[in-house]
Amino acid sequence: MTRLALLVALALAGCGTSRAPLPPPVSPISATPALAAPDDTSAWAAQVPTLPEIRTITLASGITVQLVPRHDAPVVYTILVGRGAHGRTDDATAAIDALVERALGAGLPRALGEVSRDDHVVAARATGRGLFVSSGVVPTEIDRVLERFAQLVEGRGFDDAEIERSRAALLEHARFETGQRRRRSHPPASEELFTRLYGEGDARVAASRILAARVEPLTLARVRARVAQFLRPESTALIVVGDFDPADLESRIRARWDALVAPPSTPPRAALQAPAFPTPDPRLRIYPTDDDPRAVLRLVERGPPRDHEDYAAFCVLARLAGGMFSAAINLRFREQRGDTYGVAARVIDEVDHTLLEIQMVVPVATVGDAASNVVAELERLSDASRITAEELSLARNVELARRAGRFDSAWGSAYTLAVAFMVGDAPEAILATSARIERVTAEEVATVARRWVRPDHAPMVIIGAWSWMISHPVRVPGGVSIIGL
């Protein structure tokens, strides 16, 4: 027997039903360290947000400026935000807002002129709350951004060619969507979901459609008028976060922005009347598809506005309903069954209310059980005695950690301050909301669930394989119908 064969035989001889112990370490350096003592979770403290140092200025023009120096990266984020025109009242308003977005940078590579280059971050968003335009540049480029944003406030910086290019892109999109609608005998699933929430004929549903007939007559004058309505100086803020010297940047901003004169604008339209949230009948619509092995389940429900006393508890409710990996429904469907990567639950902020959205993707064979479990989970959360202290503590901490994490980066800080301004909050209101979240009790969560959430009637849609959905009826309270039958 060769030396190699002998070594192999000796090694195999030790591979029996019992395992010989490993030899002791040859030196103390290779000794196995002792296991660390487990963490005492009872001593964990909630991660409560803290505000960065904010330099707030009100310019002679009436515009608010917020400066937050951060030197962790050589970048400066600038956000121009106007809380001008609250509430979309019809599809015509939605069309002009969509054109404003595209003219200012959304989806078009040459938008914002010389500011929008490949190495710059430019985004624009027009919503029922107002207008939001942002740019991320290296510090040496900040003057160009400030000049371009000043032109927007002054009603300049647009030309007919730029608007026509933006209008053509939007018109192509609107015609495609119109063509898709004509091919269907029913609205898209997302539109149907919100139609059942708000009711037929509600302006919020109409505003979700961008119609070609509404886009065609839009002109440069209409865009300028809409931007002026958003960016009235007394309701406009310039927020700058990043690598700069605050005293130097303030002097540069004042030199250009103190004397800004905005064009006259018509008063913003009044906000929409608060939604009625009728009881949908049936509450669940099933959209059959081809034989896809997975199905999509979505639920949407009403919630309190941001300034309501129930808002903090409603945010915690969303975490418990699936807005964290440790939520009970997530542990059930992800950890125990392996049916989904995770249940997603979130709070959507609207002008005069919020929404709770729950969504999950599961094997089509389990979608009926998933729908029943979502309903049952919402019912459970309306009973304080069924909410454990551990899951409540986790939900509060996850929500607080998410809010605290917004200030971990320059962009997160700028965006959070911009959102606070847009909704009419001072920066300190961010801390006040977090303080309320930290004190939320199980009884408050259950009270909010009973007041706002309708487990038996919250609108739902399921998108799943036709062959399975027809042969395996889904049964949930509130009624079920299948599109196409």
ChimeraX attribute file (.defattr): number of C-alpha atoms within 10 A of each C-alpha:
attribute: neighborCount
match mode: 1-to-1
recipient: residues
	/A:1	7
	/A:2	6
	/A:3	8
	/A:4	8
	/A:5	10
	/A:6	11
	/A:7	12
	/A:8	10
	/A:9	12
	/A:10	10
	/A:11	10
	/A:12	10
	/A:13	9
	/A:14	11
	/A:15	10
	/A:16	8
	/A:17	6
	/A:18	7
	/A:19	8
	/A:20	9
	/A:21	6
	/A:22	6
	/A:23	6
	/A:24	9
	/A:25	10
	/A:26	8
	/A:27	7
	/A:28	8
	/A:29	8
	/A:30	9
	/A:31	10
	/A:32	8
	/A:33	7
	/A:34	6
	/A:35	6
	/A:36	6
	/A:37	6
	/A:38	6
	/A:39	8
	/A:40	7
	/A:41	7
	/A:42	7
	/A:43	7
	/A:44	9
	/A:45	8
	/A:46	16
	/A:47	18
	/A:48	18
	/A:49	20
	/A:50	14
	/A:51	13
	/A:52	13
	/A:53	11
	/A:54	17
	/A:55	15
	/A:56	13
	/A:57	16
	/A:58	14
	/A:59	18
	/A:60	13
	/A:61	15
	/A:62	19
	/A:63	21
	/A:64	19
	/A:65	21
	/A:66	22
	/A:67	23
	/A:68	23
	/A:69	19
	/A:70	20
	/A:71	14
	/A:72	10
	/A:73	11
	/A:74	13
	/A:75	21
	/A:76	25
	/A:77	26
	/A:78	28
	/A:79	27
	/A:80	23
	/A:81	28
	/A:82	30
	/A:83	27
	/A:84	25
	/A:85	25
	/A:86	20
	/A:87	23
	/A:88	23
	/A:89	19
	/A:90	17
	/A:91	20
	/A:92	19
	/A:93	16
	/A:94	25
	/A:95	26
	/A:96	23
	/A:97	23
	/A:98	21
	/A:99	25
	/A:100	25
	/A:101	25
	/A:102	26
	/A:103	26
	/A:104	29
	/A:105	23
	/A:106	20
	/A:107	15
	/A:108	17
	/A:109	13
	/A:110	16
	/A:111	24
	/A:112	25
	/A:113	14
	/A:114	10
	/A:115	23
	/A:116	21
	/A:117	14
	/A:118	9
	/A:119	10
	/A:120	13
	/A:121	15
	/A:122	25
	/A:123	21
	/A:124	23
	/A:125	18
	/A:126	24
	/A:127	18
	/A:128	21
	/A:129	23
	/A:130	25
	/A:131	26
	/A:132	25
	/A:133	21
	/A:134	25
	/A:135	24
	/A:136	25
	/A:137	22
	/A:138	16
	/A:139	14
	/A:140	11
	/A:141	14
	/A:142	20
	/A:143	14
	/A:144	13
	/A:145	21
	/A:146	22
	/A:147	15
	/A:148	17
	/A:149	24
	/A:150	21
	/A:151	17
	/A:152	20
	/A:153	25
	/A:154	20
	/A:155	20
	/A:156	14
	/A:157	17
	/A:158	19
	/A:159	11
	/A:160	11
	/A:161	10
	/A:162	19
	/A:163	22
	/A:164	16
	/A:165	15
	/A:166	23
	/A:167	25
	/A:168	15
	/A:169	15
	/A:170	22
	/A:171	21
	/A:172	13
	/A:173	15
	/A:174	21
	/A:175	16
	/A:176	13
	/A:177	15
	/A:178	16
	/A:179	11
	/A:180	12
	/A:181	13
	/A:182	10
	/A:183	8
	/A:184	9
	/A:185	9
	/A:186	13
	/A:187	14
	/A:188	12
	/A:189	18
	/A:190	11
	/A:191	15
	/A:192	18
	/A:193	26
	/A:194	20
	/A:195	20
	/A:196	25
	/A:197	27
	/A:198	22
	/A:199	19
	/A:200	14
	/A:201	9
	/A:202	19
	/A:203	18
	/A:204	22
	/A:205	20
	/A:206	19
	/A:207	17
	/A:208	15
	/A:209	18
	/A:210	24
	/A:211	22
	/A:212	18
	/A:213	14
	/A:214	17
	/A:215	23
	/A:216	14
	/A:217	10
	/A:218	17
	/A:219	15
	/A:220	18
	/A:221	12
	/A:222	14
	/A:223	20
	/A:224	21
	/A:225	16
	/A:226	22
	/A:227	27
	/A:228	24
	/A:229	25
	/A:230	26
	/A:231	29
	/A:232	26
	/A:233	23
	/A:234	15
	/A:235	20
	/A:236	24
	/A:237	27
	/A:238	24
	/A:239	25
	/A:240	33
	/A:241	27
	/A:242	27
	/A:243	19
	/A:244	21
	/A:245	13
	/A:246	19
	/A:247	10
	/A:248	9
	/A:249	16
	/A:250	17
	/A:251	11
	/A:252	13
	/A:253	17
	/A:254	17
	/A:255	11
	/A:256	13
	/A:257	24
	/A:258	14
	/A:259	12
	/A:260	19
	/A:261	16
	/A:262	19
	/A:263	17
	/A:264	12
	/A:265	15
	/A:266	10
	/A:267	11
	/A:268	16
	/A:269	13
	/A:270	11
	/A:271	15
	/A:272	17
	/A:273	11
	/A:274	10
	/A:275	15
	/A:276	11
	/A:277	15
	/A:278	13
	/A:279	17
	/A:280	19
	/A:281	14
	/A:282	15
	/A:283	22
	/A:284	27
	/A:285	21
	/A:286	23
	/A:287	21
	/A:288	20
	/A:289	14
	/A:290	11
	/A:291	13
	/A:292	15
	/A:293	12
	/A:294	17
	/A:295	23
	/A:296	17
	/A:297	22
	/A:298	22
	/A:299	23
	/A:300	23
	/A:301	23
	/A:302	22
	/A:303	25
	/A:304	23
	/A:305	18
	/A:306	20
	/A:307	15
	/A:308	12
	/A:309	13
	/A:310	21
	/A:311	21
	/A:312	26
	/A:313	26
	/A:314	30
	/A:315	25
	/A:316	28
	/A:317	29
	/A:318	25
	/A:319	26
	/A:320	27
	/A:321	26
	/A:322	26
	/A:323	26
	/A:324	22
	/A:325	18
	/A:326	19
	/A:327	20
	/A:328	16
	/A:329	22
	/A:330	25
	/A:331	17
	/A:332	17
	/A:333	20
	/A:334	18
	/A:335	15
	/A:336	9
	/A:337	10
	/A:338	14
	/A:339	21
	/A:340	16
	/A:341	14
	/A:342	24
	/A:343	24
	/A:344	19
	/A:345	22
	/A:346	19
	/A:347	22
	/A:348	14
	/A:349	16
	/A:350	17
	/A:351	18
	/A:352	20
	/A:353	17
	/A:354	19
	/A:355	21
	/A:356	23
	/A:357	20
	/A:358	21
	/A:359	20
	/A:360	24
	/A:361	22
	/A:362	24
	/A:363	17
	/A:364	25
	/A:365	17
	/A:366	15
	/A:367	24
	/A:368	20
	/A:369	14
	/A:370	21
	/A:371	22
	/A:372	14
	/A:373	16
	/A:374	23
	/A:375	18
	/A:376	15
	/A:377	17
	/A:378	21
	/A:379	18
	/A:380	17
	/A:381	23
	/A:382	24
	/A:383	16
	/A:384	16
	/A:385	12
	/A:386	12
	/A:387	19
	/A:388	10
	/A:389	12
	/A:390	9
	/A:391	16
	/A:392	20
	/A:393	16
	/A:394	18
	/A:395	27
	/A:396	25
	/A:397	21
	/A:398	20
	/A:399	24
	/A:400	21
	/A:401	16
	/A:402	13
	/A:403	21
	/A:404	21
	/A:405	16
	/A:406	17
	/A:407	19
	/A:408	12
	/A:409	15
	/A:410	23
	/A:411	21
	/A:412	17
	/A:413	23
	/A:414	25
	/A:415	23
	/A:416	16
	/A:417	25
	/A:418	28
	/A:419	17
	/A:420	15
	/A:421	20
	/A:422	21
	/A:423	18
	/A:424	14
	/A:425	15
	/A:426	12
	/A:427	17
	/A:428	11
	/A:429	13
	/A:430	18
	/A:431	17
	/A:432	13
	/A:433	17
	/A:434	21
	/A:435	15
	/A:436	14
	/A:437	22
	/A:438	21
	/A:439	12
	/A:440	21
	/A:441	18
	/A:442	24
	/A:443	16
	/A:444	19
	/A:445	26
	/A:446	24
	/A:447	19
	/A:448	22
	/A:449	25
	/A:450	16
	/A:451	13
	/A:452	17
	/A:453	23
	/A:454	17
	/A:455	21
	/A:456	16
	/A:457	22
	/A:458	25
	/A:459	27
	/A:460	30
	/A:461	25
	/A:462	27
	/A:463	22
	/A:464	26
	/A:465	20
	/A:466	18
	/A:467	13
	/A:468	17
	/A:469	22
	/A:470	13
	/A:471	8
	/A:472	13
	/A:473	12
	/A:474	20
	/A:475	13
	/A:476	21
	/A:477	14
	/A:478	17
	/A:479	15
	/A:480	18
	/A:481	16
	/A:482	16
	/A:483	13
	/A:484	9
	/A:485	5
